[in-house]
Amino acid sequence: MATHACPDCDSPGTGNCSVCHAKGKIMGDETSGTFDPFGLESSCSACRGSGECQTCGGIGEIEVGGEGG
């Protein structure tokens, strides 16, 4: 199978979470667009704090195509 740059990464092919930008944490509630005046951080719910893209597992590439037959 062939591999391609993962389109779900922060920047395609980087392996970084597109929600927290590889930080693993988000300030307030960035996912809903609200502002937290106290600057409280919480673990990113998209990557569970890992900072890695969940589609490719942080590798930056995904397999495409199928088995030829």
Backbone as ProteinMPNN parsed JSONL, in Angstrom:
{"seq_chain_A": "MATHACPDCDSPGTGNCSVCHAKGKIMGDETSGTFDPFGLESSCSACRGSGECQTCGGIGEIEVGGEGG", "coords_chain_A": {"N_chain_A": [[0.824, -1.185, 0.0], [0.352, 2.275, -0.594], [1.548, 5.358, 0.878], [0.399, 8.527, 2.075], [0.681, 12.025, 2.884], [-0.81, 12.86, 5.923], [-3.964, 14.335, 5.938], [-5.285, 15.36, 8.122], [-3.617, 16.335, 10.052], [-2.131, 19.09, 11.925], [-0.599, 20.774, 10.206], [-0.558, 19.43, 7.045], [0.92, 16.255, 7.159], [2.624, 16.638, 9.35], [2.103, 15.323, 11.737], [1.093, 16.433, 14.005], [-1.414, 17.38, 16.402], [-4.356, 18.945, 15.293], [-6.036, 20.481, 16.796], [-4.905, 21.353, 19.294], [-2.458, 22.127, 18.397], [-0.14, 20.568, 18.755], [0.517, 20.953, 21.421], [-0.792, 19.612, 23.438], [-2.386, 20.627, 25.346], [-5.104, 22.895, 25.907], [-6.12, 26.291, 26.036], [-8.546, 27.418, 28.207], [-11.603, 27.101, 26.66], [-11.032, 26.435, 23.809], [-12.046, 24.92, 21.723], [-14.735, 25.505, 21.427], [-14.679, 28.133, 20.919], [-14.929, 30.012, 22.915], [-13.734, 32.388, 25.332], [-11.48, 32.122, 27.984], [-11.096, 33.97, 30.711], [-9.404, 33.547, 32.86], [-7.333, 32.061, 32.005], [-7.086, 29.283, 32.193], [-5.753, 26.07, 31.687], [-6.483, 23.046, 29.97], [-6.412, 19.523, 29.368], [-6.096, 18.521, 26.007], [-8.948, 17.491, 24.347], [-9.144, 16.27, 21.905], [-6.719, 14.937, 21.283], [-6.167, 13.771, 23.639], [-4.196, 14.869, 25.252], [-1.749, 14.116, 24.174], [-0.695, 15.495, 22.011], [-0.47, 14.574, 19.49], [-1.62, 13.876, 16.161], [-4.661, 12.23, 15.824], [-5.575, 10.739, 13.716], [-3.396, 9.742, 12.213], [-1.761, 8.896, 14.209], [0.393, 10.424, 14.954], [2.405, 9.996, 13.175], [2.294, 11.211, 10.684], [1.718, 10.281, 8.212], [-0.619, 8.419, 6.217], [-1.972, 5.273, 5.252], [-3.037, 4.508, 1.999], [-5.306, 3.291, -0.459], [-5.908, -0.092, -1.474], [-5.613, -3.642, -1.098], [-4.286, -5.245, -3.861], [-5.775, -7.384, -6.283]], "CA_chain_A": [[0.0, 0.0, 0.0], [1.056, 3.551, -0.651], [1.256, 6.29, 1.966], [0.281, 9.938, 1.731], [0.687, 12.921, 4.043], [-2.105, 12.869, 6.597], [-4.621, 15.632, 5.777], [-5.898, 15.791, 9.374], [-2.599, 16.926, 10.924], [-2.151, 20.541, 12.046], [-0.173, 21.064, 8.837], [-0.519, 18.077, 6.488], [2.152, 15.488, 7.224], [3.468, 16.928, 10.503], [1.807, 14.414, 12.845], [0.645, 17.228, 15.143], [-2.85, 17.56, 16.615], [-4.822, 20.2, 14.702], [-6.81, 21.247, 17.777], [-4.024, 22.011, 20.27], [-1.218, 22.467, 17.693], [0.923, 19.73, 19.327], [0.82, 21.327, 22.799], [-1.401, 18.661, 24.362], [-3.277, 21.375, 26.228], [-5.789, 24.022, 25.311], [-6.459, 27.352, 26.98], [-9.982, 27.592, 28.349], [-12.409, 26.233, 25.801], [-10.724, 26.845, 22.437], [-12.8, 24.164, 20.738], [-16.039, 26.135, 21.196], [-14.442, 29.524, 20.568], [-15.128, 30.921, 24.036], [-12.494, 32.86, 25.933], [-11.375, 31.903, 29.421], [-10.325, 35.111, 31.223], [-8.465, 33.119, 33.885], [-6.227, 31.377, 31.334], [-6.962, 27.911, 32.671], [-5.439, 25.081, 30.663], [-6.995, 21.699, 30.177], [-5.884, 18.555, 28.416], [-6.813, 18.54, 24.728], [-9.851, 16.347, 24.237], [-8.967, 15.623, 20.602], [-5.561, 14.039, 21.302], [-6.039, 13.306, 25.027], [-2.976, 15.397, 25.843], [-0.511, 13.623, 23.563], [-0.209, 16.438, 21.009], [-0.354, 13.878, 18.204], [-2.801, 13.707, 15.323], [-5.269, 10.94, 16.126], [-5.799, 9.991, 12.484], [-2.172, 9.042, 11.805], [-1.014, 8.495, 15.393], [1.605, 11.219, 15.101], [3.392, 9.605, 12.156], [2.25, 12.182, 9.597], [1.347, 9.605, 6.974], [-1.668, 7.416, 6.302], [-1.958, 4.346, 4.135], [-4.168, 4.677, 1.08], [-5.436, 2.211, -1.417], [-6.256, -1.389, -0.917], [-4.818, -4.757, -1.594], [-4.596, -5.612, -5.238], [-6.138, -8.756, -6.242]], "C_chain_A": [[0.867, 1.246, 0.0], [0.691, 4.405, 0.556], [1.198, 7.714, 1.42], [0.341, 10.751, 3.012], [-0.719, 12.966, 4.628], [-2.741, 14.253, 6.48], [-5.213, 16.18, 7.073], [-4.908, 16.387, 10.365], [-2.75, 18.452, 10.943], [-1.72, 21.181, 10.724], [0.013, 19.684, 8.221], [0.871, 17.438, 6.555], [3.026, 15.731, 8.44], [3.28, 15.947, 11.65], [1.298, 15.127, 14.088], [-0.878, 17.353, 15.197], [-3.281, 18.919, 16.066], [-5.628, 21.048, 15.674], [-5.897, 22.025, 18.714], [-2.68, 22.417, 19.673], [0.001, 21.829, 18.363], [1.289, 20.079, 20.76], [0.275, 20.312, 23.801], [-2.376, 19.303, 25.325], [-3.946, 22.494, 25.449], [-6.109, 25.034, 26.404], [-7.973, 27.49, 27.031], [-10.735, 26.6, 27.502], [-12.23, 26.664, 24.351], [-11.574, 26.134, 21.408], [-14.155, 24.8, 20.463], [-15.898, 27.614, 20.861], [-14.682, 30.497, 21.706], [-13.787, 31.273, 24.654], [-12.543, 32.632, 27.438], [-10.509, 33.018, 30.002], [-9.286, 34.727, 32.279], [-7.283, 32.352, 33.301], [-6.023, 29.95, 31.805], [-6.702, 26.962, 31.506], [-6.114, 23.77, 31.002], [-6.402, 20.799, 29.105], [-6.736, 18.586, 27.151], [-7.673, 17.286, 24.604], [-9.685, 15.603, 22.911], [-7.833, 14.595, 20.627], [-5.305, 13.442, 22.687], [-4.693, 13.711, 25.651], [-1.679, 14.954, 25.208], [0.11, 14.626, 22.593], [-0.098, 15.845, 19.622], [-1.693, 13.814, 17.478], [-3.371, 12.313, 15.579], [-5.551, 10.104, 14.875], [-4.583, 9.145, 12.119], [-1.339, 8.576, 12.993], [0.296, 9.236, 15.573], [2.683, 10.915, 14.071], [3.45, 10.63, 11.011], [1.869, 11.591, 8.257], [0.216, 8.622, 7.236], [-1.563, 6.505, 5.077], [-3.21, 4.552, 3.299], [-4.168, 3.534, 0.098], [-5.785, 0.923, -0.722], [-5.351, -2.454, -1.489], [-5.255, -5.082, -3.003], [-4.937, -7.078, -5.333], [-6.129, -9.483, -7.473]], "O_chain_A": [[1.976, 1.252, 0.533], [-0.35, 4.199, 1.18], [1.861, 8.052, 0.439], [0.082, 10.232, 4.098], [-1.699, 13.096, 3.896], [-2.13, 15.245, 6.878], [-5.605, 17.346, 7.122], [-5.313, 16.894, 11.411], [-3.415, 19.029, 10.083], [-2.422, 22.041, 10.193], [0.682, 18.84, 8.817], [1.856, 17.999, 6.077], [4.076, 15.1, 8.568], [4.193, 15.753, 12.453], [1.091, 14.491, 15.122], [-1.543, 17.422, 14.163], [-2.64, 19.932, 16.344], [-5.88, 22.222, 15.401], [-6.089, 23.225, 18.912], [-1.846, 22.993, 20.372], [1.041, 22.469, 18.519], [2.276, 19.558, 21.279], [0.821, 20.168, 24.894], [-3.107, 18.614, 26.036], [-3.412, 22.976, 24.45], [-6.34, 24.667, 27.556], [-8.612, 27.662, 25.993], [-10.528, 25.392, 27.613], [-13.156, 27.192, 23.735], [-11.808, 26.672, 20.326], [-14.682, 24.649, 19.361], [-16.887, 28.278, 20.553], [-14.643, 31.708, 21.486], [-12.816, 30.531, 24.509], [-13.55, 32.924, 28.083], [-9.295, 33.009, 29.801], [-8.38, 35.511, 32.56], [-6.337, 32.028, 34.018], [-4.895, 29.458, 31.813], [-7.356, 27.046, 30.467], [-6.293, 23.428, 32.171], [-5.947, 21.269, 28.062], [-7.962, 18.669, 27.226], [-7.182, 16.165, 24.739], [-10.048, 14.431, 22.81], [-7.966, 13.509, 20.062], [-4.343, 12.699, 22.882], [-4.132, 12.984, 26.47], [-0.607, 15.367, 25.65], [1.322, 14.604, 22.378], [0.317, 16.522, 18.682], [-2.752, 13.713, 18.098], [-2.635, 11.327, 15.553], [-5.745, 8.892, 14.971], [-4.717, 7.975, 11.759], [-0.311, 7.925, 12.803], [1.203, 8.755, 16.253], [3.757, 11.515, 14.097], [4.513, 10.883, 10.444], [1.714, 12.316, 7.275], [0.101, 8.063, 8.327], [-1.121, 6.927, 4.008], [-4.303, 4.745, 3.83], [-3.143, 2.894, -0.139], [-5.936, 0.883, 0.499], [-4.44, -2.175, -2.268], [-6.447, -5.18, -3.295], [-4.447, -7.902, -4.561], [-6.436, -10.674, -7.489]]}, "name": "protein", "num_of_chains": 1, "seq": "MATHACPDCDSPGTGNCSVCHAKGKIMGDETSGTFDPFGLESSCSACRGSGECQTCGGIGEIEVGGEGG"}
